[in-house]
Amino acid sequence: MSAPNQVSFLPDDYLDRKLQRRTNILCLVLTALVMGGIGTGFAISLQSINRIVQQQRGVDQSYADAAQRITQLRDLQSKQQRIAHQAEMSASLLEKVPRTLVLAQITNALPAGVSLLALTMESHRHVFPPTPLPIAQFGQPPSTAEPAKPPEQPVVFDVTLRLIGVAATDVQVAQFINHLSRSQLFNDVNLATSDDYQMNADKVRRFSIDMALAADVPRRNESRHDSDTAALELN
């Protein structure tokens, strides 16, 4: 309450309204500052999120590129395996060694006084044992998936030879067998028969030898199998 000697020409509520206006202005300024700070923080957070999203996209793209390269590498390896298998299949159809080389080896192994009357070569396709099926472990239910088809086996021929010839004595026949056994082209060289044989006016030993072409002889491209059975007659 003002003193009696003080006279005021202002309305009674002027100061209160002025204080209220100042308070409102201050609240507006503080609200604007807070909203500006929130907006700035939101913009910064949004930029950070965008950067993280871009980095994630870059990582995802790197993973996708790596997965594509891995897929291409697997496809290339699969193609190489198929090509190698096809090459092996093609090579299996080729004759292991030229028959001229077989004849040369046999001719070089002939001792003096031994003559050949006939040579027979027979080739039969080798039968591979069946691939065993996987055995289910105890406690596991049987698999309902279809078993994988086993890869096609290369065509392999077991080549056997029979030599028929004459010699003056059994010692010469034994020498001939010894020479053939030491050759890398032949395996299982065995004497099949040996008996007396009248050749013109001479009595000689007629013999027959069975042997097999070695399976580990490198294949060559000089000749191919003409048939499953081939015979050569020597006079």
Secondary structure, DSSP 8 states (H G I E B T S, - for coil): ---TT----S-TTHHHHHHHHHHHHHHHHHHHHHHHHHHHHHHHHHHHHHHHHHHHHHHHHHHHHHHHHHHHHHHHHHHHHHHHHHHHHHHHTB-SS-HHHHHHHHHHH--TTEEEEEEEEEEEE------------TTS----S-----------EEEEEEEEEEESSHHHHHHHHHHHHTSTTEEEEEEEEEEEEEETTEEEEEEEEEEEE-TTS---SS-B---SEEEEE--
